[in-house]
Amino acid sequence: MDENVPVAGGIAVARAETGRREPCRLIAATTDGATPDSAVDGAVDTAPVLVTGAAGTGKSAVLARLVTLSDPDFCTRYDDMVATIPLDLRPTPGAVDAAV
C-alpha cells in the first residue's frame, strides 16, 4: 500500500503504512454495515466499532484516514489521489457524520 494520501484540507501528506492495511479494510467494510465475519455468514451489523491498541500503534492515523476518505468533498477535490487507494480500503462516502 505505502502510497501518499492527502490529509484533511490537503495541507499535508500522510503516509499510509502497509501494517495498517487490514485495520483500514475492516473499518472501511463496517461503513457498509458489514462485519469482519460478513464474508462467512452474510451478517449486517450496525454496532459501533471499537479501535484499541497500545500507544503509537496508529489508531489515530487509521481513524483520521476513515474520516478524511468518507468526506465526499475531500474525495472530489483530491480525486486523482483517492483513485490510487484500493476500493476495499475506502469507506462509504458520507459514512462519518462528525469527528472531534
Backbone as JSON Lines, residues from 0, in Angstrom:
{"i":0,"aa":"M","n":[0.85,-1.18,0.0],"ca":[0.0,0.0,0.0],"c":[0.88,1.24,0.0]}
{"i":1,"aa":"D","n":[1.64,1.52,0.96],"ca":[2.62,2.59,1.0],"c":[2.45,3.72,0.0]}
{"i":2,"aa":"E","n":[1.25,4.26,-0.17],"ca":[1.08,5.4,-1.05],"c":[0.86,6.67,-0.23]}
{"i":3,"aa":"N","n":[1.08,7.8,-0.84],"ca":[0.83,9.06,-0.17],"c":[-0.64,9.4,-0.29]}
{"i":4,"aa":"V","n":[-1.21,9.87,0.8],"ca":[-2.62,10.22,0.85],"c":[-2.74,11.59,1.49]}
{"i":5,"aa":"P","n":[-3.45,12.52,0.86],"ca":[-3.6,13.84,1.46],"c":[-4.45,13.76,2.72]}
{"i":6,"aa":"V","n":[-4.15,14.61,3.7],"ca":[-4.96,14.66,4.91],"c":[-5.93,15.83,4.81]}
{"i":7,"aa":"A","n":[-6.85,15.93,5.75],"ca":[-7.91,16.94,5.72],"c":[-7.36,18.31,5.34]}
{"i":8,"aa":"G","n":[-8.01,18.95,4.43],"ca":[-7.6,20.27,3.98],"c":[-6.54,20.24,2.9]}
{"i":9,"aa":"G","n":[-5.94,19.09,2.68],"ca":[-4.94,18.97,1.63],"c":[-3.65,19.69,1.92]}
{"i":10,"aa":"I","n":[-3.44,20.07,3.18],"ca":[-2.26,20.84,3.52],"c":[-1.03,19.94,3.67]}
{"i":11,"aa":"A","n":[-1.23,18.74,4.19],"ca":[-0.11,17.84,4.42],"c":[-0.36,16.52,3.7]}
{"i":12,"aa":"V","n":[0.65,15.7,3.68],"ca":[0.51,14.38,3.07],"c":[0.87,13.35,4.13]}
{"i":13,"aa":"A","n":[-0.02,12.37,4.33],"ca":[0.22,11.33,5.32],"c":[0.65,10.05,4.62]}
{"i":14,"aa":"R","n":[1.51,9.33,5.21],"ca":[1.98,8.06,4.64],"c":[1.12,6.93,5.18]}
{"i":15,"aa":"A","n":[0.54,6.16,4.3],"ca":[-0.28,5.02,4.69],"c":[0.61,3.79,4.74]}
{"i":16,"aa":"E","n":[0.93,3.33,5.91],"ca":[1.86,2.22,6.07],"c":[1.19,0.88,5.79]}
{"i":17,"aa":"T","n":[1.97,-0.04,5.32],"ca":[1.49,-1.37,4.98],"c":[0.82,-2.05,6.16]}
{"i":18,"aa":"G","n":[1.33,-1.87,7.36],"ca":[0.79,-2.52,8.55],"c":[-0.61,-2.07,8.9]}
{"i":19,"aa":"R","n":[-1.1,-1.01,8.32],"ca":[-2.44,-0.52,8.62],"c":[-3.47,-0.96,7.58]}
{"i":20,"aa":"R","n":[-3.06,-1.71,6.61],"ca":[-3.98,-2.12,5.54],"c":[-5.17,-2.9,6.08]}
{"i":21,"aa":"E","n":[-4.92,-3.91,6.89],"ca":[-6.0,-4.74,7.39],"c":[-6.96,-3.97,8.31]}
{"i":22,"aa":"P","n":[-6.47,-3.18,9.27],"ca":[-7.41,-2.38,10.07],"c":[-8.21,-1.41,9.2]}
{"i":23,"aa":"C","n":[-7.57,-0.8,8.22],"ca":[-8.3,0.12,7.33],"c":[-9.37,-0.63,6.54]}
{"i":24,"aa":"R","n":[-9.04,-1.82,6.06],"ca":[-10.01,-2.61,5.29],"c":[-11.2,-3.0,6.16]}
{"i":25,"aa":"L","n":[-10.95,-3.47,7.37],"ca":[-12.04,-3.89,8.25],"c":[-12.94,-2.72,8.63]}
{"i":26,"aa":"I","n":[-12.33,-1.59,8.95],"ca":[-13.14,-0.43,9.35],"c":[-13.91,0.12,8.15]}
{"i":27,"aa":"A","n":[-13.28,0.18,6.98],"ca":[-13.99,0.64,5.79],"c":[-15.17,-0.27,5.49]}
{"i":28,"aa":"A","n":[-15.01,-1.58,5.68],"ca":[-16.1,-2.52,5.42],"c":[-17.28,-2.28,6.35]}
{"i":29,"aa":"T","n":[-17.0,-1.85,7.58],"ca":[-18.1,-1.63,8.52],"c":[-18.95,-0.42,8.12]}
{"i":30,"aa":"T","n":[-18.42,0.47,7.29],"ca":[-19.21,1.63,6.88],"c":[-20.32,1.24,5.92]}
{"i":31,"aa":"D","n":[-20.26,0.02,5.39],"ca":[-21.33,-0.51,4.55],"c":[-22.27,-1.39,5.35]}
{"i":32,"aa":"G","n":[-22.09,-1.42,6.68],"ca":[-22.9,-2.29,7.52],"c":[-22.36,-3.7,7.6]}
{"i":33,"aa":"A","n":[-21.18,-3.91,7.07],"ca":[-20.59,-5.25,7.1],"c":[-19.88,-5.47,8.43]}
{"i":34,"aa":"T","n":[-19.59,-6.71,8.72],"ca":[-18.79,-7.07,9.88],"c":[-17.61,-7.88,9.38]}
{"i":35,"aa":"P","n":[-16.57,-8.01,10.2],"ca":[-15.45,-8.84,9.75],"c":[-15.88,-10.26,9.38]}
{"i":36,"aa":"D","n":[-16.97,-10.76,9.95],"ca":[-17.46,-12.11,9.65],"c":[-18.45,-12.14,8.5]}
{"i":37,"aa":"S","n":[-18.77,-11.0,7.89],"ca":[-19.78,-10.95,6.83],"c":[-19.46,-11.88,5.67]}
{"i":38,"aa":"A","n":[-18.18,-12.01,5.37],"ca":[-17.81,-12.88,4.25],"c":[-18.21,-14.33,4.53]}
{"i":39,"aa":"V","n":[-18.33,-14.65,5.81],"ca":[-18.67,-16.02,6.19],"c":[-20.18,-16.2,6.3]}
{"i":40,"aa":"D","n":[-20.83,-15.3,7.05],"ca":[-22.25,-15.52,7.35],"c":[-23.21,-14.51,6.71]}
{"i":41,"aa":"G","n":[-22.7,-13.55,5.95],"ca":[-23.55,-12.56,5.29],"c":[-24.22,-11.59,6.25]}
{"i":42,"aa":"A","n":[-23.73,-11.53,7.48],"ca":[-24.34,-10.68,8.5],"c":[-24.16,-9.2,8.2]}
{"i":43,"aa":"V","n":[-25.14,-8.42,8.6],"ca":[-25.05,-6.96,8.53],"c":[-25.25,-6.46,9.95]}
{"i":44,"aa":"D","n":[-24.35,-5.61,10.4],"ca":[-24.37,-5.17,11.79],"c":[-24.17,-3.66,11.82]}
{"i":45,"aa":"T","n":[-24.91,-2.99,12.67],"ca":[-24.75,-1.55,12.82],"c":[-24.13,-1.19,14.16]}
{"i":46,"aa":"A","n":[-23.55,-2.16,14.85],"ca":[-22.91,-1.92,16.14],"c":[-21.7,-1.02,15.97]}
{"i":47,"aa":"P","n":[-21.37,-0.25,17.0],"ca":[-20.17,0.59,16.93],"c":[-18.91,-0.26,16.79]}
{"i":48,"aa":"V","n":[-17.88,0.36,16.25],"ca":[-16.58,-0.3,16.11],"c":[-15.66,0.31,17.15]}
{"i":49,"aa":"L","n":[-14.97,-0.53,17.89],"ca":[-14.04,-0.08,18.91],"c":[-12.62,-0.29,18.4]}
{"i":50,"aa":"V","n":[-11.84,0.77,18.38],"ca":[-10.45,0.7,17.91],"c":[-9.55,0.82,19.13]}
{"i":51,"aa":"T","n":[-8.79,-0.22,19.39],"ca":[-7.9,-0.22,20.56],"c":[-6.49,-0.56,20.12]}
{"i":52,"aa":"G","n":[-5.55,-0.26,20.99],"ca":[-4.16,-0.61,20.73],"c":[-3.25,0.18,21.64]}
{"i":53,"aa":"A","n":[-2.04,-0.25,21.74],"ca":[-1.04,0.43,22.56],"c":[-0.71,1.8,21.97]}
{"i":54,"aa":"A","n":[-0.13,2.64,22.79],"ca":[0.28,3.97,22.33],"c":[1.22,3.85,21.14]}
{"i":55,"aa":"G","n":[0.99,4.68,20.13],"ca":[1.88,4.71,18.98],"c":[1.63,3.65,17.92]}
{"i":56,"aa":"T","n":[0.52,2.92,18.0],"ca":[0.27,1.85,17.03],"c":[-0.51,2.31,15.82]}
{"i":57,"aa":"G","n":[-0.96,3.56,15.79],"ca":[-1.61,4.07,14.6],"c":[-3.13,4.18,14.66]}
{"i":58,"aa":"K","n":[-3.7,4.11,15.85],"ca":[-5.16,4.22,15.99],"c":[-5.67,5.54,15.41]}
{"i":59,"aa":"S","n":[-5.05,6.61,15.78],"ca":[-5.49,7.93,15.3],"c":[-5.29,8.07,13.8]}
{"i":60,"aa":"A","n":[-4.22,7.51,13.27],"ca":[-3.97,7.59,11.83],"c":[-5.04,6.83,11.05]}
{"i":61,"aa":"V","n":[-5.43,5.66,11.54],"ca":[-6.46,4.87,10.87],"c":[-7.79,5.61,10.91]}
{"i":62,"aa":"L","n":[-8.13,6.18,12.07],"ca":[-9.4,6.91,12.19],"c":[-9.39,8.2,11.38]}
{"i":63,"aa":"A","n":[-8.25,8.88,11.32],"ca":[-8.15,10.1,10.51],"c":[-8.35,9.76,9.04]}
{"i":64,"aa":"R","n":[-7.81,8.65,8.61],"ca":[-7.98,8.21,7.23],"c":[-9.45,7.9,6.95]}
{"i":65,"aa":"L","n":[-10.12,7.25,7.9],"ca":[-11.54,6.95,7.76],"c":[-12.35,8.23,7.62]}
{"i":66,"aa":"V","n":[-12.11,9.18,8.49],"ca":[-12.85,10.45,8.46],"c":[-12.59,11.19,7.15]}
{"i":67,"aa":"T","n":[-11.33,11.3,6.78],"ca":[-10.97,12.05,5.58],"c":[-11.53,11.42,4.31]}
{"i":68,"aa":"L","n":[-11.39,10.1,4.18],"ca":[-11.84,9.43,2.96],"c":[-13.35,9.23,2.9]}
{"i":69,"aa":"S","n":[-14.05,9.49,4.0],"ca":[-15.51,9.4,3.94],"c":[-16.13,10.75,3.58]}
{"i":70,"aa":"D","n":[-15.32,11.79,3.51],"ca":[-15.79,13.13,3.17],"c":[-15.92,13.26,1.64]}
{"i":71,"aa":"P","n":[-17.15,13.32,1.12],"ca":[-17.34,13.4,-0.33],"c":[-16.65,14.61,-0.97]}
{"i":72,"aa":"D","n":[-16.64,15.75,-0.27],"ca":[-15.99,16.94,-0.82],"c":[-14.48,16.73,-0.95]}
{"i":73,"aa":"F","n":[-13.89,16.13,0.07],"ca":[-12.45,15.84,0.03],"c":[-12.15,14.9,-1.13]}
{"i":74,"aa":"C","n":[-12.94,13.85,-1.26],"ca":[-12.71,12.85,-2.31],"c":[-12.87,13.44,-3.7]}
{"i":75,"aa":"T","n":[-13.77,14.39,-3.85],"ca":[-13.94,15.06,-5.14],"c":[-12.75,15.96,-5.43]}
{"i":76,"aa":"R","n":[-12.34,16.72,-4.42],"ca":[-11.24,17.66,-4.61],"c":[-9.92,16.94,-4.93]}
{"i":77,"aa":"Y","n":[-9.69,15.79,-4.29],"ca":[-8.44,15.06,-4.46],"c":[-8.67,13.73,-5.17]}
{"i":78,"aa":"D","n":[-9.57,13.72,-6.11],"ca":[-9.98,12.51,-6.81],"c":[-8.8,11.73,-7.38]}
{"i":79,"aa":"D","n":[-7.83,12.42,-7.95],"ca":[-6.69,11.73,-8.56],"c":[-5.89,10.94,-7.52]}
{"i":80,"aa":"M","n":[-5.75,11.47,-6.32],"ca":[-5.01,10.77,-5.28],"c":[-5.86,9.67,-4.64]}
{"i":81,"aa":"V","n":[-7.14,9.97,-4.41],"ca":[-8.04,8.99,-3.81],"c":[-8.19,7.78,-4.73]}
{"i":82,"aa":"A","n":[-8.17,8.01,-6.03],"ca":[-8.32,6.92,-7.0],"c":[-7.2,5.89,-6.9]}
{"i":83,"aa":"T","n":[-6.07,6.26,-6.32],"ca":[-4.97,5.31,-6.18],"c":[-5.15,4.38,-4.99]}
{"i":84,"aa":"I","n":[-6.13,4.64,-4.14],"ca":[-6.38,3.82,-2.96],"c":[-7.33,2.69,-3.35]}
{"i":85,"aa":"P","n":[-6.97,1.46,-3.06],"ca":[-7.85,0.34,-3.41],"c":[-9.25,0.53,-2.82]}
{"i":86,"aa":"L","n":[-10.26,0.12,-3.57],"ca":[-11.66,0.3,-3.15],"c":[-11.95,-0.33,-1.8]}
{"i":87,"aa":"D","n":[-11.34,-1.46,-1.49],"ca":[-11.65,-2.1,-0.2],"c":[-11.07,-1.36,0.99]}
{"i":88,"aa":"L","n":[-10.25,-0.34,0.73],"ca":[-9.7,0.48,1.81],"c":[-10.4,1.82,1.94]}
{"i":89,"aa":"R","n":[-11.41,2.04,1.11],"ca":[-12.15,3.31,1.15],"c":[-13.48,3.12,1.85]}
{"i":90,"aa":"P","n":[-13.79,3.99,2.81],"ca":[-15.09,3.91,3.46],"c":[-16.2,4.42,2.54]}
{"i":91,"aa":"T","n":[-17.41,4.13,2.9],"ca":[-18.57,4.64,2.17],"c":[-18.58,6.16,2.26]}
{"i":92,"aa":"P","n":[-18.76,6.88,1.14],"ca":[-18.82,8.35,1.22],"c":[-19.94,8.79,2.18]}
{"i":93,"aa":"G","n":[-19.62,9.74,3.04],"ca":[-20.6,10.25,3.99],"c":[-20.8,9.36,5.2]}
{"i":94,"aa":"A","n":[-19.97,8.34,5.38],"ca":[-20.14,7.4,6.49],"c":[-19.91,8.04,7.85]}
{"i":95,"aa":"V","n":[-19.07,9.05,7.91],"ca":[-18.78,9.73,9.17],"c":[-19.56,11.04,9.23]}
{"i":96,"aa":"D","n":[-20.39,11.17,10.25],"ca":[-21.2,12.37,10.41],"c":[-20.46,13.49,11.13]}
{"i":97,"aa":"A","n":[-19.6,13.14,12.07],"ca":[-18.88,14.14,12.85],"c":[-17.58,13.54,13.36]}
{"i":98,"aa":"A","n":[-16.59,14.37,13.54],"ca":[-15.31,13.94,14.1],"c":[-14.78,15.05,14.99]}
{"i":99,"aa":"V","n":[-14.16,14.66,16.07],"ca":[-13.6,15.62,17.01],"c":[-12.11,15.46,17.09]}
